[in-house]
Amino acid sequence: MDNILTQIEAENGSIDEYIRKELGYDTIEEAHQALAAEQMDSVAMAIYQMKKGQALIIGDQTGVGKGRQMAALIRWAVMRGEKPVFVTQKADLFSDIYRDLVDIGSGDLVPFIFNSDGAMVDSNGNVVHKPLSSSQMAKVFASGQLPEDCDFAVLTYSQVNTGDAISQKELEEAAKKHGGRVKKSKASKDGKATPKATFLRSIAEDNYLFLDESHTAAGTSNTGAYLQSILRTAKAATFASATFAKRPDTMPLYAIRTAMSQAKVEPDKMISIIEKGGVTLQEIMSRELTNAGQMVRRERDLSDVKTDWKTIDDPATVKRARENYDRTIAAFNAIIKFQDDYVKPKIDELDKELAITAESVGIKRGTDKMGVENVPFASKTYNYTKQLMLALKVDAIADEVDAEIKAGRHPVIALESTMESTIKDYAAGDIIEEPTFSASLLKGLDTVMQYTVKDENGKETHAYYSPHQLGEVGEKSLL
């Protein structure tokens, strides 16, 4: 890393001045307000590589600020007259990139949002940018160009998981060359158009791509093949992922725009070589990418952070916790038994009926086969147990927080789980009269009664068993 920074300074002056000039800040102090010192270094490296048509892999761990660096690069690309593309894992990260743009002085940039649920909100929760209507979106896709009033595009990888006709053909040709077969996307099988993927290919050509959580585009999936395909025609790219090298099948994506391409190894062979080389080879590749100035990875130094593990030892509290825990585990077992005794037989009965029309049924398997899905409650008990452990400790946590505040400090509470998956079980507008762990568990029992029927075209129909459908004994057991 030092070598490439020295090279940049030899060609362009100090890193601070280089960043000030490239990002259009009036003073170095203004640049310092936007970016921390380590962010200045990696942004400089990314710009340097992209000017050569190459890429930088930002592998920083959480806390260094990969999003802020990507925001700076979006600003840079827009200043060069481009309308760059930012791709990330989840739509709620759109708001994060917006807030980073605000913090570096580029909050005026207007995004084109692919995702229908991808509204951007500011730090106060106010919606500042939202996607176009379906009809407006269709017109933009048909035009093949971003609207004039938009400065950059944002989307999640899921928006292009079908790939397009070009990437599908490339996949098939590669598979044929190696005597294999490729699994076609449903859209490809049905001959359906892929407007989003087709549109992204159009605007990505000779443009800058910024791939956040880039490990998401790994492998020979439709998404991975498509991203590799459009990278070949892009102007340059920057990747960001703390786990960029977690899987060997991610490497062909990076090889397209880094020094790895000099090995001239086909993607399938590269994956095989890395798998055989294991961790040792991955470390060697990371070192060589770093030496080439195409990878950077920093971590926050937590060596001086002290961790105190506190045990709740108040006898009355411990006794109450044990009793609550035992009752909850008993409830888990009762729900699982209820599902096995009364819901599963109904699923099996439906299986026989659907077999007549060549449909198959079974407990959720995560496949594309037609049939019935009824999620086993047992698969949810791990998350429920984590919620229970938090609920049992919440009073003690509140006491600790209260003591810290009274001592003049500002405590931060970190949660292992935000219960997002459980909250999604509630429909919009549902009122939780008593938001307790018991209410959450009752909702879990409610989901046991739900099932989904998928027909031969993959169309899903959601249904719900009423208590009386389970028979007299089943209804009494439920109530």
C-alpha positions in Angstrom: 0.0 0.0 0.0 2.8 2.4 0.8 4.4 1.7 -2.5 1.3 2.7 -4.5 0.7 5.8 -2.4 4.3 6.8 -3.0 3.8 6.3 -6.7 0.6 8.4 -6.7 2.4 11.2 -4.8 5.4 11.1 -7.2 3.0 11.6 -10.2 0.4 13.9 -8.7 1.8 15.6 -5.5 0.6 15.0 -2.0 -2.4 12.6 -1.4 -4.3 15.4 0.3 -3.9 17.7 -2.7 -4.7 14.9 -5.1 -8.0 14.2 -3.4 -8.8 17.9 -3.0 -8.4 18.4 -6.8 -10.1 15.1 -7.9 -13.1 15.6 -5.7 -13.4 19.3 -6.3 -13.0 20.7 -2.8 -11.9 24.3 -2.4 -9.4 23.5 0.3 -7.6 20.5 1.8 -9.4 21.3 5.1 -12.7 20.8 3.4 -11.5 17.4 2.1 -10.5 16.5 5.6 -13.9 17.2 6.9 -15.4 14.8 4.3 -12.9 11.9 4.6 -10.7 10.5 7.4 -7.0 10.0 6.7 -7.3 6.3 5.9 -10.3 7.0 3.6 -8.3 9.6 1.7 -5.6 7.0 1.0 -8.0 4.4 -0.4 -10.1 6.9 -2.4 -6.9 8.1 -4.0 -5.9 4.5 -4.8 -9.3 3.8 -6.3 -9.2 6.9 -8.5 -5.7 6.1 -9.6 -6.7 2.6 -10.6 -9.9 3.7 -12.3 -8.1 6.3 -14.4 -6.2 3.3 -15.8 -9.4 1.3 -16.5 -8.7 -1.0 -13.5 -10.3 -1.5 -10.1 -9.6 -1.4 -6.4 -10.9 -3.9 -3.9 -11.7 -2.2 -0.6 -11.8 -5.0 2.0 -12.0 -2.8 5.1 -13.7 -4.3 8.1 -16.8 -2.6 9.6 -16.0 0.8 11.1 -13.5 2.1 8.6 -16.2 3.5 6.4 -16.5 1.7 3.0 -19.8 3.5 2.3 -18.2 6.9 2.8 -15.4 5.9 0.3 -18.0 4.7 -2.2 -19.9 8.0 -1.8 -16.7 9.9 -2.5 -16.1 7.9 -5.7 -19.7 8.5 -6.9 -19.0 12.3 -6.4 -15.7 11.9 -8.4 -17.4 10.1 -11.3 -20.2 12.6 -11.5 -17.6 15.4 -11.6 -16.1 13.7 -14.6 -19.4 14.0 -16.4 -20.5 10.4 -15.9 -23.6 8.9 -14.3 -22.1 6.1 -12.3 -23.9 2.9 -11.1 -23.9 1.9 -7.4 -25.0 -1.7 -6.7 -25.5 -3.0 -3.2 -27.0 -5.9 -1.2 -30.1 -4.4 0.4 -32.4 -1.5 -0.5 -32.2 0.0 3.0 -28.5 0.7 2.2 -29.6 3.3 -0.3 -30.3 5.6 2.6 -26.8 5.0 4.0 -25.1 6.0 0.7 -27.4 9.1 0.6 -26.3 10.2 4.1 -22.7 9.6 3.2 -23.1 11.8 0.1 -24.7 14.5 2.4 -21.7 14.3 4.8 -19.2 14.8 2.0 -21.0 17.8 0.5 -22.8 16.0 -2.3 -26.3 15.7 -1.0 -27.6 17.5 -4.0 -26.9 14.5 -6.3 -30.1 12.9 -7.6 -30.4 9.1 -7.8 -32.3 6.9 -10.2 -33.6 4.1 -8.1 -34.3 0.7 -9.7 -36.0 -0.9 -6.6 -39.7 -0.2 -6.1 -39.1 -0.3 -2.4 -35.9 1.7 -2.5 -36.8 5.1 -1.0 -34.0 7.1 0.5 -34.5 8.7 3.8 -32.4 11.3 5.6 -31.1 11.1 9.2 -34.4 12.3 10.5 -36.4 9.6 8.7 -37.8 11.9 6.0 -38.1 10.5 2.5 -35.8 12.6 0.2 -35.7 10.4 -2.9 -38.1 7.7 -4.0 -38.4 5.5 -7.1 -40.5 6.4 -10.1 -43.9 4.9 -10.7 -44.0 1.6 -12.7 -45.2 3.3 -15.9 -42.5 6.0 -15.6 -39.9 3.4 -14.8 -40.9 1.4 -17.9 -40.4 4.4 -20.1 -36.9 5.0 -18.7 -36.0 1.3 -19.3 -37.3 1.5 -22.9 -35.2 4.6 -23.5 -31.9 2.9 -22.6 -30.7 6.1 -20.9 -30.9 7.6 -17.4 -33.1 10.6 -17.1 -31.3 13.9 -17.5 -32.2 15.1 -14.0 -30.6 12.0 -12.4 -26.8 12.0 -11.5 -26.3 8.3 -10.7 -28.2 5.0 -10.5 -28.7 2.7 -7.5 -30.0 -0.8 -7.3 -29.6 -4.1 -5.4 -28.2 -7.3 -7.0 -31.6 -8.9 -6.8 -32.9 -6.5 -9.5 -30.7 -8.2 -12.1 -30.7 -11.8 -10.8 -32.2 -13.0 -14.1 -29.3 -11.8 -16.1 -30.1 -10.9 -19.7 -29.9 -12.6 -23.1 -26.2 -11.8 -23.5 -25.1 -13.1 -20.1 -27.3 -16.2 -20.5 -25.7 -17.0 -23.8 -22.2 -16.5 -22.4 -23.1 -18.9 -19.5 -24.3 -21.5 -22.0 -21.3 -21.2 -24.2 -18.9 -21.5 -21.2 -20.8 -24.6 -19.9 -20.8 -26.2 -23.4 -17.1 -25.6 -23.7 -16.5 -27.6 -20.5 -19.1 -30.2 -21.2 -21.4 -29.0 -18.5 -25.0 -27.7 -18.3 -26.3 -24.3 -17.1 -29.4 -23.7 -15.1 -31.5 -21.1 -17.0 -33.3 -18.4 -15.1 -37.1 -18.7 -15.2 -37.3 -15.5 -17.3 -34.9 -17.1 -19.9 -36.9 -20.3 -19.9 -40.2 -18.5 -20.6 -38.6 -16.2 -23.1 -39.5 -13.1 -21.1 -37.8 -9.8 -21.4 -35.4 -8.7 -18.7 -35.9 -4.9 -18.8 -33.8 -4.0 -15.7 -30.9 -6.1 -16.7 -31.0 -5.0 -20.3 -31.2 -1.3 -19.2 -28.3 -1.7 -16.7 -26.1 -3.2 -19.4 -26.9 -0.1 -21.6 -26.0 2.5 -19.0 -23.0 0.5 -17.6 -21.2 0.5 -20.9 -18.2 2.8 -20.7 -19.3 3.9 -17.3 -18.1 3.5 -13.7 -19.4 0.7 -11.6 -19.3 0.7 -7.8 -20.1 -2.7 -6.4 -20.8 -2.7 -2.6 -20.9 -6.0 -0.8 -19.4 -7.4 -4.0 -19.2 -10.9 -2.7 -23.0 -11.0 -3.4 -22.2 -11.3 -7.1 -20.1 -14.4 -6.7 -20.0 -17.6 -8.7 -21.6 -18.8 -11.9 -25.1 -17.8 -10.8 -27.2 -15.6 -13.2 -26.3 -12.6 -11.1 -22.6 -13.4 -11.1 -22.4 -14.2 -14.8 -24.3 -11.0 -15.6 -22.1 -8.7 -13.4 -19.0 -10.3 -14.9 -20.4 -9.6 -18.4 -21.1 -5.9 -17.9 -17.8 -5.4 -16.1 -16.0 -6.2 -19.3 -17.6 -3.2 -21.1 -17.5 -0.8 -18.2 -15.0 2.0 -18.0 -13.7 0.9 -14.6 -14.9 -0.3 -11.2 -14.4 -0.3 -7.4 -15.4 -3.2 -5.2 -16.2 -3.1 -1.5 -16.6 -6.1 0.8 -15.1 -7.1 4.1 -15.4 -10.7 3.0 -14.4 -10.2 -0.6 -12.3 -13.4 -0.7 -14.6 -15.6 1.4 -15.5 -17.8 -1.5 -13.1 -18.9 -4.4 -15.9 -18.4 -6.9 -15.9 -14.7 -6.3 -12.4 -14.3 -7.7 -13.3 -14.3 -11.5 -15.4 -11.2 -10.9 -12.4 -9.3 -9.5 -10.0 -10.8 -12.1 -11.7 -8.9 -14.9 -10.4 -5.5 -13.7 -7.3 -6.4 -11.6 -3.9 -7.8 -12.1 -5.3 -11.3 -11.7 -6.4 -11.0 -15.4 -2.7 -11.3 -16.4 -2.7 -14.9 -15.4 -5.0 -15.5 -18.4 -6.9 -18.3 -16.6 -10.5 -19.1 -17.4 -13.0 -18.5 -14.6 -13.7 -22.2 -14.0 -10.1 -23.1 -13.8 -9.3 -20.1 -11.6 -12.0 -21.3 -9.1 -10.6 -24.8 -9.1 -7.0 -23.6 -8.6 -8.0 -21.4 -5.7 -10.0 -24.2 -4.1 -7.0 -26.5 -4.2 -4.7 -23.8 -3.0 -6.8 -23.0 0.0 -6.2 -20.2 2.4 -2.5 -20.1 1.6 -3.1 -19.3 -2.0 -5.8 -16.7 -1.1 -3.3 -15.0 1.2 -0.7 -14.9 -1.6 -3.2 -13.5 -4.0 -4.3 -10.8 -1.5 -0.7 -9.9 -0.9 0.1 -9.5 -4.6 -3.1 -7.5 -5.2 -2.0 -5.2 -2.4 1.5 -4.9 -3.9 -0.2 -4.0 -7.2 -2.2 -1.2 -5.4 -5.4 -3.0 -6.2 -6.5 -4.1 -2.8 -6.6 -2.4 0.6 -7.8 -3.8 3.9 -7.8 -2.0 7.2 -9.1 -2.8 10.7 -9.8 -0.7 13.7 -7.4 -1.3 16.5 -9.4 -2.6 19.4 -6.4 -3.7 21.5 -7.1 -1.1 24.2 -10.8 -1.8 24.4 -11.7 -3.5 27.7 -14.5 -6.0 27.8 -16.2 -6.7 31.2 -18.5 -9.7 31.3 -21.1 -9.3 33.9 -23.1 -12.1 35.3 -26.6 -11.6 36.8 -26.3 -13.4 40.1 -29.2 -11.9 42.1 -30.9 -15.1 43.4 -34.5 -13.8 42.9 -33.7 -12.7 39.3 -31.9 -15.9 38.5 -34.8 -18.0 39.8 -37.3 -16.0 37.8 -35.2 -16.3 34.7 -34.9 -20.1 35.0 -38.6 -20.5 35.5 -39.4 -18.3 32.5 -36.8 -20.1 30.4 -38.2 -23.6 31.3 -41.8 -22.4 30.5 -40.7 -21.1 27.2 -38.8 -24.2 26.2 -41.9 -26.2 27.1 -44.0 -23.9 24.9 -41.5 -24.5 22.0 -41.9 -28.3 22.4 -45.7 -28.0 22.5 -45.8 -25.9 19.3 -43.5 -28.3 17.5 -45.6 -31.3 18.6 -48.8 -29.4 17.6 -47.4 -28.8 14.1 -46.3 -32.4 13.8 -49.6 -33.9 15.1 -52.2 -31.6 13.4 -50.7 -29.4 10.7 -48.3 -31.9 9.0 -51.1 -34.5 8.5 -53.1 -31.8 6.6 -50.0 -31.1 4.5 -49.7 -34.8 3.8 -53.4 -35.0 2.9 -53.0 -32.1 0.5 -50.0 -33.9 -1.0 -52.2 -36.8 -2.0 -54.7 -34.5 -3.6 -52.0 -32.6 -5.6 -50.3 -35.8 -6.7 -53.3 -36.3 -8.9 -52.2 -33.2 -10.9 -48.6 -34.2 -10.7 -47.8 -31.7 -8.0 -45.6 -32.6 -5.0 -45.7 -31.3 -1.5 -43.4 -31.1 1.5 -42.0 -29.1 4.3 -40.1 -26.0 3.0 -37.0 -27.1 1.1 -36.0 -23.9 -0.7 -36.5 -25.4 -4.2 -38.3 -24.3 -7.3 -40.5 -27.4 -7.3 -44.2 -26.9 -7.3 -45.9 -28.0 -4.1 -46.8 -26.8 -0.6 -44.5 -25.0 1.8 -45.2 -25.0 5.6 -42.2 -23.7 7.5 -41.3 -25.9 10.5 -41.5 -24.0 13.7 -38.3 -25.8 14.8 -36.4 -23.7 12.3 -37.3 -20.6 14.2 -36.5 -21.7 17.7 -32.9 -20.4 17.5 -33.9 -16.9 16.9 -36.7 -17.1 19.5 -34.2 -18.3 22.0 -31.9 -15.3 21.4 -34.9 -13.0 21.9 -35.8 -14.9 25.1 -32.2 -14.4 26.5 -32.4 -10.7 25.8 -35.9 -10.5 27.4 -34.6 -12.2 30.5 -31.7 -9.7 30.9 -33.5 -6.5 29.9 -34.2 -5.3 33.5 -30.5 -5.7 34.4 -29.4 -3.9 31.2 -31.8 -1.0 32.0 -30.3 -0.7 35.4 -26.7 -0.6 34.0 -27.7 2.0 31.4 -29.4 4.1 34.1 -26.2 4.0 36.2 -24.1 5.0 33.3 -26.3 8.0 32.5 -26.3 9.2 36.1 -22.5 8.9 36.0 -22.5 11.4 33.1 -21.6 9.0 30.4 -23.5 8.2 27.2 -23.9 4.4 26.9 -24.5 2.5 23.6 -26.6 -0.6 23.6 -25.6 -3.2 21.0 -28.1 -5.9 20.2 -27.3 -9.3 18.5 -30.6 -9.3 16.8 -33.2 -6.6 15.9 -36.0 -9.2 15.4 -36.4 -8.1 11.8 -37.5 -11.6 10.6 -40.1 -11.8 13.4 -41.4 -8.4 12.7 -41.9 -9.3 9.0 -44.5 -11.9 10.2 -46.8 -9.0 10.9 -48.7 -7.4 8.1 -48.6 -3.7 7.5 -51.1 -2.0 9.9 -51.1 -4.8 12.4 -51.5 -3.5 16.0 -49.4 -5.2 18.7 -51.4 -4.4 21.8 -48.8 -5.7 24.1 -45.3 -5.9 22.5 -43.9 -8.6 24.7 -42.0 -11.9 24.1 -45.2 -13.7 24.7 -46.9 -11.8 21.8 -44.0 -12.7 19.6 -44.3 -16.4 20.5 -48.0 -16.3 19.9 -47.3 -14.9 16.4 -44.9 -17.8 15.9 -47.7 -20.2 16.7 -49.9 -18.3 14.2 -47.4 -18.8 11.4 -47.5 -22.6 12.0 -51.0 -22.5 10.5 -49.9 -20.8 7.3 -48.8 -22.6 4.1 -48.0 -21.7 0.5 -49.1 -23.6 -2.6 -46.9 -23.2 -5.7 -48.2 -24.2 -9.1 -46.3 -25.6 -12.1 -45.5 -22.0 -13.2 -44.1 -21.0 -9.8 -47.1 -18.9 -8.9 -47.6 -18.8 -5.2 -50.9 -18.8 -3.3 -50.8 -18.2 0.4 -53.4 -19.9 2.6 -54.2 -20.4 6.3 -55.7 -23.3 8.2 -58.5 -22.2 10.5 -58.7 -24.0 13.8 -61.8 -26.0 12.9 -60.0 -27.4 9.8 -57.6 -29.3 12.2 -60.5 -31.3 13.6 -62.0 -31.2 17.0 -59.0 -32.5 18.9 -56.6 -30.2 16.9 -58.8 -27.2 17.6 -58.9 -27.9 21.3 -55.2 -28.4 21.4 -54.7 -25.0 19.7 -57.0 -23.2 22.0 
